[in-house]
Amino acid sequence: MSSVSDTSSVDQLVAQYRASKRKPAAVLEVKKAALNMRLAVLADLKTKLKTLKTTADDLKKTGTISKFNTFSVESTDAATATATATTSALVGTHALKISRLAKNDTLLSDRVTSTSTSIITAEGAGTKSIRLTVDGVDTDVNVELVAGDTNETVLGKVVNAVNNSGAKITASSVGDTKATNKLVLISKTSGASNAISLSNLSGTLLDNLGLTDSVLSGRTASGTSTAGYAHTSTSELNSSFTVDGIEIEKEVNTVTDVLKGVTLTLKGVQKESDVPLTLSVNVNKTAIKDKVQKFITDYNGALSYINTKTQYDSLTNTREALSGDAIFSSFRYNLRNLAASKVTGITPGNPTLLSDIGITVGRDGTLSLTGNDTFDDMLNGSVDKVEGLFNSSSGIANKLSDLIDSMTNSSKGKIIAAKDNADAQVLTLTNRITRFDTTLDRHVQKYRSDFLRLQAAYNQILSQQQTIATIM
């Protein structure tokens, strides 16, 4: 007989012993896994319901913030003018004719030879102060001239001084030919009130740029080589147009105070003989339909999920995580019933069911917008017909928001209560499994130690037998 020294057989026996004794803990782990699955389902359901509630809360808004109170504006000539509308707009058609666009005042100096030193020669070195005036605001700037400065250098110093001054003027030096430059001053904002005025405070630098008092006060027109304004009259800086035959003048091309809730964007000028373009302010059917379609999508997502997670398959005897739970079965019923029920308190003659506006309910309770023509016809008649179905006091959006809140509210929601209950059960099972494994580990260790002692005794007996056999 040979001794037994390999412990692998011992470890194998110990593992088998442990597996046979740990079956109760394995049962607990199955229960724990099911609870963790339930927790995951509850989290997913809460997310889907929160998404649906956000959509419902959006649709239940009323008044000027109502999501059904949305308008669009169509222009018959988008290259000449476009418009957008807010919730305060009024449905209607308007004639628009544009005779002049608003402009930024532009002032140009004489043409000067870039490499010449004619300006510094006439003006002399030193600090030259200029006052810039726009919209009644005076800004004084200093320009440091040095003997030998070329005309291009002088213009560059004026440009830097103006642009760093904070005045509402943008300055630049433009090379109008290969050898010459002009100083260009442009008001940052359009309109007559933002016309540019200049004056010398010390020195005569402006005069040497051709910007004399007579040119500035008379708004003399600029020429190819002479100083002056691009627009000789400040009225040319304002836009001029008619809306429904009413003459209007504004300092901007984006006009917000002519048509209620409508922003006009003037882009081009029409000829005297041109027919006025037409702006049509209408209910924005596309935007409203998109919001209703989002409601349908989010509703279907939540309902389909809870339909699946409350199922029981009698053929396979398989239960989903929420199957048999009265709370969620009841919620599923209420969710479906809400979408299929009549809305009370509606103005007589207006739709009271989703089906009245083209939304059908499927056998599984999900919704679909199958009647596009019906939906559009309802919007043509009055937005109120569709709006009241959702945002009236007993409307679908209000009731749905309250129903979901009963499930997802952080302090009293039923999903939160179900989660807390499942968390507590998981903790209890975890503690039980830990205690069981701790006790089992002690038993297994004792079993292994006892077996190793028996193995050692067996080996000792074998050794003694071999010794006796040798002596004999």
Kinemage of the C-alpha trace (Angstrom):
@kinemage 1
@onewidth
@group {chain A} dominant
@subgroup {mainchain}
@vectorlist {calphas} color= white
{ca met a 1} P 0.000 0.000 0.000
{ca ser a 2} L 1.211 3.517 -0.741
{ca ser a 3} L 0.708 6.671 1.334
{ca val a 4} L -1.785 9.413 0.328
{ca ser a 5} L -0.052 12.798 0.068
{ca asp a 6} L -1.976 14.584 -2.752
{ca thr a 7} L -4.401 17.190 -1.282
{ca ser a 8} L -6.275 17.690 -4.580
{ca ser a 9} L -8.625 14.843 -3.723
{ca val a 10} L -9.233 16.461 -0.350
{ca asp a 11} L -10.005 19.830 -1.979
{ca gln a 12} L -12.381 18.124 -4.397
{ca leu a 13} L -14.244 16.390 -1.578
{ca val a 14} L -14.390 19.643 0.390
{ca ala a 15} L -15.810 21.507 -2.628
{ca gln a 16} L -18.477 18.858 -3.101
{ca tyr a 17} L -19.323 19.015 0.582
{ca arg a 18} L -19.562 22.826 0.469
{ca ala a 19} L -21.802 22.765 -2.634
{ca ser a 20} L -24.166 20.232 -1.019
{ca lys a 21} L -24.419 22.247 2.184
{ca arg a 22} L -24.829 25.666 0.438
{ca lys a 23} L -28.117 24.920 -1.365
{ca pro a 24} L -30.151 27.053 1.097
{ca ala a 25} L -27.913 30.051 0.352
{ca ala a 26} L -28.259 29.429 -3.393
{ca val a 27} L -32.030 29.638 -2.990
{ca leu a 28} L -31.600 32.981 -1.215
{ca glu a 29} L -29.352 34.237 -4.026
{ca val a 30} L -32.013 33.399 -6.609
{ca lys a 31} L -34.499 35.473 -4.617
{ca lys a 32} L -31.956 38.294 -4.345
{ca ala a 33} L -31.318 38.237 -8.098
{ca ala a 34} L -35.067 38.468 -8.730
{ca leu a 35} L -35.295 41.459 -6.397
{ca asn a 36} L -32.367 43.162 -8.125
{ca met a 37} L -34.112 42.591 -11.443
{ca arg a 38} L -37.251 44.157 -9.970
{ca leu a 39} L -35.222 47.161 -8.827
{ca ala a 40} L -33.793 47.609 -12.328
{ca val a 41} L -37.287 47.425 -13.824
{ca leu a 42} L -38.603 49.964 -11.307
{ca ala a 43} L -35.760 52.345 -12.208
{ca asp a 44} L -36.444 51.980 -15.944
{ca leu a 45} L -40.179 52.456 -15.443
{ca lys a 46} L -39.622 55.556 -13.363
{ca thr a 47} L -37.410 57.033 -16.095
{ca lys a 48} L -40.014 56.381 -18.777
{ca leu a 49} L -42.802 57.826 -16.644
{ca lys a 50} L -40.724 60.902 -15.824
{ca thr a 51} L -40.186 61.455 -19.549
{ca leu a 52} L -43.926 61.154 -20.170
{ca lys a 53} L -44.699 63.494 -17.263
{ca thr a 54} L -42.349 66.143 -18.655
{ca thr a 55} L -44.208 65.956 -21.952
{ca ala a 56} L -47.594 66.091 -20.206
{ca asp a 57} L -46.502 69.066 -18.087
{ca asp a 58} L -45.498 70.808 -21.299
{ca leu a 59} L -48.874 70.172 -22.912
{ca lys a 60} L -50.930 71.252 -19.894
{ca lys a 61} L -49.578 74.825 -20.005
{ca thr a 62} L -52.169 77.471 -20.803
{ca gly a 63} L -52.332 81.081 -21.945
{ca thr a 64} L -49.349 82.663 -23.652
{ca ile a 65} L -47.078 79.772 -22.650
{ca ser a 66} L -49.421 77.138 -24.069
{ca lys a 67} L -47.593 74.793 -26.434
{ca phe a 68} L -50.635 74.936 -28.698
{ca asn a 69} L -50.362 78.713 -28.912
{ca thr a 70} L -47.664 78.622 -31.584
{ca phe a 71} L -47.614 80.363 -34.943
{ca ser a 72} L -45.583 80.488 -38.126
{ca val a 73} L -45.267 83.179 -40.796
{ca glu a 74} L -45.024 82.499 -44.505
{ca ser a 75} L -43.581 85.086 -46.897
{ca thr a 76} L -44.335 85.143 -50.621
{ca asp a 77} L -40.808 86.528 -51.180
{ca ala a 78} L -38.376 85.164 -48.598
{ca ala a 79} L -35.435 86.824 -50.365
{ca thr a 80} L -36.934 90.232 -49.608
{ca ala a 81} L -38.440 89.655 -46.167
{ca thr a 82} L -39.137 86.899 -43.671
{ca ala a 83} L -40.844 86.856 -40.296
{ca thr a 84} L -41.228 84.759 -37.175
{ca ala a 85} L -44.072 84.711 -34.664
{ca thr a 86} L -44.337 84.289 -30.895
{ca thr a 87} L -47.252 83.025 -28.820
{ca ser a 88} L -48.817 86.516 -28.735
{ca ala a 89} L -49.176 86.736 -32.529
{ca leu a 90} L -52.553 87.077 -34.194
{ca val a 91} L -53.604 85.005 -37.176
{ca gly a 92} L -53.882 87.169 -40.277
{ca thr a 93} L -52.472 88.255 -43.652
{ca his a 94} L -50.432 91.419 -44.179
{ca ala a 95} L -49.038 93.285 -47.195
{ca leu a 96} L -45.431 94.456 -46.916
{ca lys a 97} L -43.493 96.710 -49.284
{ca ile a 98} L -39.901 97.777 -48.596
{ca ser a 99} L -38.485 100.930 -50.174
{ca arg a 100} L -35.298 101.260 -48.112
{ca leu a 101} L -33.203 99.172 -45.737
{ca ala a 102} L -31.593 100.529 -42.582
{ca lys a 103} L -27.858 101.171 -42.894
{ca asn a 104} L -24.852 101.846 -40.703
{ca asp a 105} L -23.457 105.344 -41.116
{ca thr a 106} L -20.177 105.295 -43.046
{ca leu a 107} L -17.576 108.084 -43.183
{ca leu a 108} L -14.469 108.028 -45.419
{ca ser a 109} L -11.313 110.174 -45.489
{ca asp a 110} L -9.474 111.574 -48.469
{ca arg a 111} L -7.449 109.142 -50.534
{ca val a 112} L -3.811 109.387 -49.382
{ca thr a 113} L -0.642 107.938 -50.849
{ca ser a 114} L 0.414 105.175 -48.483
{ca thr a 115} L 4.184 105.770 -48.474
{ca ser a 116} L 3.951 109.557 -48.467
{ca thr a 117} L 4.476 111.627 -45.303
{ca ser a 118} L 2.114 114.420 -46.346
{ca ile a 119} L -0.120 114.148 -43.265
{ca ile a 120} L 2.691 114.358 -40.676
{ca thr a 121} L 4.321 117.138 -42.665
{ca ala a 122} L 1.121 119.204 -42.585
{ca glu a 123} L 0.043 118.253 -39.070
{ca gly a 124} L 3.335 117.939 -37.217
{ca ala a 125} L 4.312 115.450 -34.521
{ca gly a 126} L 2.676 115.237 -31.104
{ca thr a 127} L -0.563 114.152 -29.463
{ca lys a 128} L -3.702 114.836 -31.489
{ca ser a 129} L -7.092 114.568 -29.793
{ca ile a 130} L -10.331 113.749 -31.610
{ca arg a 131} L -13.904 113.559 -30.305
{ca leu a 132} L -16.173 110.848 -31.653
{ca thr a 133} L -19.928 111.239 -31.173
{ca val a 134} L -22.522 108.503 -31.772
{ca asp a 135} L -26.071 108.471 -30.410
{ca gly a 136} L -25.306 111.445 -28.195
{ca val a 137} L -22.304 109.765 -26.556
{ca asp a 138} L -18.921 111.530 -26.813
{ca thr a 139} L -15.709 109.519 -26.828
{ca asp a 140} L -12.337 111.259 -26.892
{ca val a 141} L -9.275 109.552 -28.369
{ca asn a 142} L -5.620 110.510 -28.577
{ca val a 143} L -3.359 109.757 -31.523
{ca glu a 144} L 0.415 109.965 -31.029
{ca leu a 145} L 2.153 111.095 -34.209
{ca val a 146} L 5.906 110.862 -34.685
{ca ala a 147} L 8.014 112.741 -37.209
{ca gly a 148} L 8.537 110.641 -40.300
{ca asp a 149} L 5.258 108.672 -39.970
{ca thr a 150} L 3.988 107.644 -43.363
{ca asn a 151} L 0.365 108.259 -44.244
{ca glu a 152} L -0.316 104.542 -43.899
{ca thr a 153} L 1.211 104.620 -40.390
{ca val a 154} L -0.892 107.621 -39.402
{ca leu a 155} L -4.082 105.922 -40.578
{ca gly a 156} L -3.096 102.788 -38.642
{ca lys a 157} L -2.673 104.806 -35.445
{ca val a 158} L -6.090 106.421 -35.912
{ca val a 159} L -7.649 102.994 -36.505
{ca asn a 160} L -6.123 101.546 -33.317
{ca ala a 161} L -7.108 104.573 -31.244
{ca val a 162} L -10.741 104.441 -32.409
{ca asn a 163} L -11.140 100.674 -32.106
{ca asn a 164} L -9.659 100.662 -28.589
{ca ser a 165} L -11.759 103.601 -27.396
{ca gly a 166} L -15.032 101.761 -26.787
{ca ala a 167} L -16.904 104.094 -29.120
{ca lys a 168} L -19.727 102.558 -31.181
{ca ile a 169} L -17.595 102.937 -34.310
{ca thr a 170} L -15.457 100.452 -36.206
{ca ala a 171} L -12.404 101.922 -37.933
{ca ser a 172} L -10.271 100.438 -40.696
{ca ser a 173} L -7.656 101.476 -43.218
{ca val a 174} L -8.646 100.304 -46.681
{ca gly a 175} L -6.198 100.095 -49.555
{ca asp a 176} L -8.418 101.326 -52.370
{ca thr a 177} L -5.531 101.037 -54.850
{ca lys a 178} L -2.085 99.494 -54.700
{ca ala a 179} L -0.539 102.787 -53.667
{ca thr a 180} L -3.322 104.561 -51.745
{ca asn a 181} L -5.424 104.168 -48.609
{ca lys a 182} L -8.586 105.583 -47.100
{ca leu a 183} L -9.681 105.754 -43.474
{ca val a 184} L -13.153 104.205 -43.089
{ca leu a 185} L -15.345 104.768 -40.032
{ca ile a 186} L -18.566 102.741 -39.731
{ca ser a 187} L -21.179 103.022 -36.987
{ca lys a 188} L -21.682 99.710 -35.186
{ca thr a 189} L -25.458 100.169 -35.184
{ca ser a 190} L -27.802 101.182 -37.988
{ca gly a 191} L -30.200 104.111 -37.943
{ca ala a 192} L -30.205 107.906 -37.956
{ca ser a 193} L -29.610 108.213 -34.212
{ca asn a 194} L -26.304 106.377 -34.662
{ca ala a 195} L -24.930 108.816 -37.252
{ca ile a 196} L -21.227 109.611 -36.826
{ca ser a 197} L -19.953 113.079 -35.821
{ca leu a 198} L -16.284 114.035 -35.416
{ca ser a 199} L -14.387 117.073 -34.191
{ca asn a 200} L -10.804 118.083 -33.419
{ca leu a 201} L -10.029 118.753 -29.770
{ca ser a 202} L -6.333 119.487 -30.300
{ca gly a 203} L -4.556 119.733 -33.624
{ca thr a 204} L -6.132 119.567 -37.065
{ca leu a 205} L -5.667 115.885 -37.880
{ca leu a 206} L -9.227 115.518 -39.196
{ca asp a 207} L -8.721 118.423 -41.593
{ca asn a 208} L -5.603 116.799 -42.957
{ca leu a 209} L -7.640 113.669 -43.596
{ca gly a 210} L -10.140 115.728 -45.569
{ca leu a 211} L -12.708 115.580 -42.770
{ca thr a 212} L -13.183 119.346 -42.449
{ca asp a 213} L -15.970 121.060 -40.560
{ca ser a 214} L -17.820 121.805 -43.779
{ca val a 215} L -17.644 118.176 -44.920
{ca leu a 216} L -18.813 116.898 -41.534
{ca ser a 217} L -21.541 119.448 -40.854
{ca gly a 218} L -22.882 119.332 -44.394
{ca arg a 219} L -22.634 115.549 -44.664
{ca thr a 220} L -20.868 115.945 -47.967
{ca ala a 221} L -20.921 112.851 -50.152
{ca ser a 222} L -17.622 110.998 -50.411
{ca gly a 223} L -15.935 110.753 -53.772
{ca thr a 224} L -13.375 108.448 -55.298
{ca ser a 225} L -10.551 110.490 -53.825
{ca thr a 226} L -12.369 112.924 -51.512
{ca ala a 227} L -13.665 112.585 -47.976
{ca gly a 228} L -17.318 112.445 -47.008
{ca tyr a 229} L -20.295 110.301 -46.050
{ca ala a 230} L -21.571 107.319 -47.969
{ca his a 231} L -25.105 108.564 -47.222
{ca thr a 232} L -25.634 112.300 -47.271
{ca ser a 233} L -28.864 112.317 -45.266
{ca thr a 234} L -29.341 110.636 -41.889
{ca ser a 235} L -32.837 109.627 -43.002
{ca glu a 236} L -31.160 107.286 -45.490
{ca leu a 237} L -29.876 105.324 -42.494
{ca asn a 238} L -33.403 104.259 -41.504
{ca ser a 239} L -35.457 101.535 -43.125
{ca ser a 240} L -38.635 102.642 -44.863
{ca phe a 241} L -41.542 100.318 -45.643
{ca thr a 242} L -45.306 99.995 -45.579
{ca val a 243} L -47.402 97.386 -43.795
{ca asp a 244} L -50.966 97.154 -45.029
{ca gly a 245} L -50.487 100.574 -46.662
{ca ile a 246} L -49.222 102.268 -43.487
{ca glu a 247} L -45.867 104.045 -43.946
{ca ile a 248} L -43.283 103.094 -41.342
{ca glu a 249} L -39.669 104.124 -40.695
{ca lys a 250} L -37.345 102.249 -38.350
{ca glu a 251} L -33.660 102.399 -37.497
{ca val a 252} L -33.242 98.645 -37.893
{ca asn a 253} L -34.033 95.881 -40.354
{ca thr a 254} L -35.224 93.496 -37.649
{ca val a 255} L -38.510 94.988 -36.531
{ca thr a 256} L -40.424 93.710 -33.506
{ca asp a 257} L -42.945 96.459 -32.755
{ca val a 258} L -45.120 96.704 -35.867
{ca leu a 259} L -47.170 93.499 -35.861
{ca lys a 260} L -48.068 92.021 -32.473
{ca gly a 261} L -45.958 88.997 -31.688
{ca val a 262} L -44.253 89.092 -35.094
{ca thr a 263} L -40.598 89.871 -35.841
{ca leu a 264} L -39.988 91.184 -39.349
{ca thr a 265} L -36.623 90.711 -41.014
{ca leu a 266} L -36.157 93.088 -43.920
{ca lys a 267} L -33.678 91.772 -46.480
{ca gly a 268} L -34.190 93.579 -49.771
{ca val a 269} L -35.682 96.614 -51.466
{ca gln a 270} L -38.628 96.504 -53.858
{ca lys a 271} L -39.224 98.684 -56.878
{ca glu a 272} L -41.992 101.248 -56.930
{ca ser a 273} L -43.810 99.132 -59.496
{ca asp a 274} L -43.481 95.903 -57.498
{ca val a 275} L -46.509 94.339 -55.855
{ca pro a 276} L -46.250 94.167 -52.045
{ca leu a 277} L -45.238 90.770 -50.744
{ca thr a 278} L -47.636 88.879 -48.467
{ca leu a 279} L -46.943 87.721 -44.916
{ca ser a 280} L -49.380 85.086 -43.649
{ca val a 281} L -49.505 84.483 -39.905
{ca asn a 282} L -51.042 81.067 -39.217
{ca val a 283} L -51.198 78.402 -36.564
{ca asn a 284} L -48.009 76.359 -36.732
{ca lys a 285} L -49.623 72.998 -37.430
{ca thr a 286} L -46.307 71.222 -37.844
{ca ala a 287} L -45.022 72.323 -34.425
{ca ile a 288} L -48.281 71.367 -32.712
{ca lys a 289} L -48.394 68.009 -34.466
{ca asp a 290} L -44.779 67.333 -33.452
{ca lys a 291} L -45.625 67.978 -29.796
{ca val a 292} L -48.690 65.740 -29.919
{ca gln a 293} L -46.642 63.042 -31.680
{ca lys a 294} L -44.022 63.263 -28.925
{ca phe a 295} L -46.783 62.781 -26.382
{ca ile a 296} L -47.929 59.678 -28.276
{ca thr a 297} L -44.371 58.305 -28.502
{ca asp a 298} L -43.648 58.842 -24.800
{ca tyr a 299} L -47.037 57.445 -23.771
{ca asn a 300} L -46.543 54.326 -25.899
{ca gly a 301} L -43.036 53.850 -24.531
{ca ala a 302} L -44.256 53.876 -20.918
{ca leu a 303} L -47.359 51.764 -21.532
{ca ser a 304} L -45.573 49.145 -23.644
{ca tyr a 305} L -42.908 48.776 -20.970
{ca ile a 306} L -45.380 48.270 -18.139
{ca asn a 307} L -47.436 45.924 -20.348
{ca thr a 308} L -44.352 43.745 -20.796
{ca lys a 309} L -43.174 43.848 -17.196
{ca thr a 310} L -46.564 42.846 -15.750
{ca gln a 311} L -47.000 39.822 -18.035
{ca tyr a 312} L -47.415 36.209 -16.942
{ca asp a 313} L -46.807 33.391 -19.425
{ca ser a 314} L -49.075 30.494 -18.449
{ca leu a 315} L -47.424 28.150 -20.957
{ca thr a 316} L -43.955 28.507 -19.468
{ca asn a 317} L -45.142 29.560 -16.017
{ca thr a 318} L -42.864 32.591 -16.344
{ca arg a 319} L -43.511 35.826 -14.489
{ca glu a 320} L -42.054 39.216 -15.335
{ca ala a 321} L -40.672 41.427 -12.568
{ca leu a 322} L -43.974 43.239 -11.871
{ca ser a 323} L -46.344 40.374 -12.688
{ca gly a 324} L -49.092 39.892 -10.118
{ca asp a 325} L -48.357 43.217 -8.405
{ca ala a 326} L -51.730 44.913 -7.914
{ca ile a 327} L -50.183 48.387 -7.739
{ca phe a 328} L -48.712 48.207 -11.222
{ca ser a 329} L -51.584 46.271 -12.749
{ca ser a 330} L -53.930 48.978 -11.476
{ca phe a 331} L -51.670 51.726 -12.800
{ca arg a 332} L -51.568 50.071 -16.223
{ca tyr a 333} L -55.372 49.962 -16.258
{ca asn a 334} L -55.655 53.620 -15.204
{ca leu a 335} L -53.124 54.685 -17.834
{ca arg a 336} L -55.050 52.966 -20.595
{ca asn a 337} L -58.408 54.147 -19.295
{ca leu a 338} L -57.241 57.770 -19.154
{ca ala a 339} L -56.304 57.817 -22.837
{ca ala a 340} L -59.580 56.262 -23.889
{ca ser a 341} L -61.939 58.250 -21.655
{ca lys a 342} L -63.912 61.387 -22.458
{ca val a 343} L -62.623 64.728 -21.199
{ca thr a 344} L -65.305 66.559 -19.240
{ca gly a 345} L -65.893 70.305 -19.019
{ca ile a 346} L -65.088 70.865 -22.693
{ca thr a 347} L -66.812 73.633 -24.647
{ca pro a 348} L -69.902 72.108 -26.288
{ca gly a 349} L -69.122 70.983 -29.817
{ca asn a 350} L -65.394 70.599 -29.199
{ca pro a 351} L -63.737 67.156 -29.220
{ca thr a 352} L -63.865 65.185 -25.978
{ca leu a 353} L -61.953 62.068 -27.096
{ca leu a 354} L -58.526 61.584 -28.644
{ca ser a 355} L -60.244 59.714 -31.454
{ca asp a 356} L -62.132 62.935 -32.291
{ca ile a 357} L -58.849 64.524 -33.425
{ca gly a 358} L -57.523 61.494 -35.320
{ca ile a 359} L -55.684 59.620 -32.545
{ca thr a 360} L -56.690 55.954 -32.338
{ca val a 361} L -56.206 53.516 -29.459
{ca gly a 362} L -54.853 50.072 -30.357
{ca arg a 363} L -55.822 46.749 -28.779
{ca asp a 364} L -52.762 46.924 -26.535
{ca gly a 365} L -53.686 50.461 -25.458
{ca thr a 366} L -50.982 52.242 -27.481
{ca leu a 367} L -51.862 55.371 -29.442
{ca ser a 368} L -51.280 56.366 -33.059
{ca leu a 369} L -52.052 59.476 -35.083
{ca thr a 370} L -53.838 57.875 -38.015
{ca gly a 371} L -56.188 60.699 -38.926
{ca asn a 372} L -53.846 63.427 -40.165
{ca asp a 373} L -56.609 65.106 -42.134
{ca thr a 374} L -58.882 65.080 -39.091
{ca phe a 375} L -56.130 66.579 -36.950
{ca asp a 376} L -55.381 69.325 -39.497
{ca asp a 377} L -59.062 70.121 -39.895
{ca met a 378} L -59.399 70.589 -36.154
{ca leu a 379} L -56.474 73.023 -36.148
{ca asn a 380} L -57.972 74.902 -39.110
{ca gly a 381} L -61.165 75.459 -37.177
{ca ser a 382} L -59.555 76.600 -33.944
{ca val a 383} L -56.547 75.627 -31.885
{ca asp a 384} L -58.866 75.637 -28.858
{ca lys a 385} L -60.492 72.450 -30.133
{ca val a 386} L -57.276 70.466 -29.802
{ca glu a 387} L -55.820 72.462 -26.926
{ca gly a 388} L -58.746 71.962 -24.532
{ca leu a 389} L -58.530 68.208 -24.908
{ca phe a 390} L -55.074 68.333 -23.346
{ca asn a 391} L -54.713 71.426 -21.141
{ca ser a 392} L -58.186 72.045 -19.736
{ca ser a 393} L -58.537 71.458 -15.989
{ca ser a 394} L -59.771 67.917 -16.624
{ca gly a 395} L -57.720 67.477 -19.793
{ca ile a 396} L -55.585 64.464 -20.615
{ca ala a 397} L -52.265 66.216 -19.878
{ca asn a 398} L -53.396 67.398 -16.439
{ca lys a 399} L -54.823 64.027 -15.417
{ca leu a 400} L -51.831 62.158 -16.789
{ca ser a 401} L -49.410 64.383 -14.901
{ca asp a 402} L -51.270 63.733 -11.630
{ca leu a 403} L -51.467 59.988 -12.286
{ca ile a 404} L -47.736 59.720 -12.953
{ca asp a 405} L -46.938 61.879 -9.928
{ca ser a 406} L -48.717 59.321 -7.734
{ca met a 407} L -46.166 56.792 -8.958
{ca thr a 408} L -42.944 58.807 -9.197
{ca asn a 409} L -43.229 61.448 -6.469
{ca ser a 410} L -40.030 61.366 -4.411
{ca ser a 411} L -41.849 61.450 -1.068
{ca lys a 412} L -45.058 59.487 -1.616
{ca gly a 413} L -44.754 57.796 -4.992
{ca lys a 414} L -45.639 54.123 -5.221
{ca ile a 415} L -42.520 53.310 -7.239
{ca ile a 416} L -40.390 54.823 -4.472
{ca ala a 417} L -42.233 52.728 -1.873
{ca ala a 418} L -41.779 49.580 -3.980
{ca lys a 419} L -38.088 50.359 -4.417
{ca asp a 420} L -37.575 50.936 -0.683
{ca asn a 421} L -39.302 47.644 0.066
{ca ala a 422} L -37.171 45.753 -2.468
{ca asp a 423} L -33.991 47.423 -1.169
{ca ala a 424} L -34.850 46.317 2.363
{ca gln a 425} L -35.442 42.735 1.208
{ca val a 426} L -32.153 42.696 -0.718
{ca leu a 427} L -30.321 43.910 2.375
{ca thr a 428} L -31.964 41.242 4.526
{ca leu a 429} L -31.097 38.500 2.034
{ca thr a 430} L -27.528 39.772 1.700
{ca asn a 431} L -27.071 39.615 5.474
{ca arg a 432} L -28.587 36.121 5.650
{ca ile a 433} L -26.341 34.868 2.852
{ca thr a 434} L -23.282 36.412 4.513
{ca arg a 435} L -24.096 34.821 7.874
{ca phe a 436} L -24.788 31.448 6.245
{ca asp a 437} L -21.503 31.545 4.294
{ca thr a 438} L -19.563 32.537 7.411
{ca thr a 439} L -20.966 29.575 9.342
{ca leu a 440} L -20.506 27.224 6.392
{ca asp a 441} L -16.878 28.358 5.987
{ca arg a 442} L -16.168 27.329 9.574
{ca his a 443} L -17.773 23.914 9.046
{ca val a 444} L -15.905 23.388 5.783
{ca gln a 445} L -12.593 24.343 7.364
{ca lys a 446} L -13.206 21.886 10.240
{ca tyr a 447} L -14.191 19.170 7.754
{ca arg a 448} L -11.014 19.759 5.761
{ca ser a 449} L -8.831 19.750 8.899
{ca asp a 450} L -10.411 16.528 10.148
{ca phe a 451} L -9.942 14.874 6.800
{ca leu a 452} L -6.291 15.939 6.649
{ca arg a 453} L -5.727 14.500 10.146
{ca leu a 454} L -7.281 11.206 9.078
{ca gln a 455} L -5.109 11.217 6.011
{ca ala a 456} L -1.994 11.811 8.125
{ca ala a 457} L -2.958 8.971 10.518
{ca tyr a 458} L -3.599 6.679 7.565
{ca asn a 459} L -0.163 7.488 6.147
{ca gln a 460} L 1.440 6.834 9.558
{ca ile a 461} L -0.196 3.419 9.797
{ca leu a 462} L 1.052 2.563 6.322
{ca ser a 463} L 4.554 3.608 7.314
{ca gln a 464} L 4.472 1.410 10.428
{ca gln a 465} L 3.233 -1.587 8.418
{ca gln a 466} L 6.077 -1.122 5.960
{ca thr a 467} L 8.613 -0.985 8.843
{ca ile a 468} L 7.244 -4.223 10.415
{ca ala a 469} L 7.297 -5.936 7.042
{ca thr a 470} L 10.942 -4.982 6.597
{ca ile a 471} L 11.900 -6.349 10.070
{ca met a 472} L 10.052 -9.628 9.451
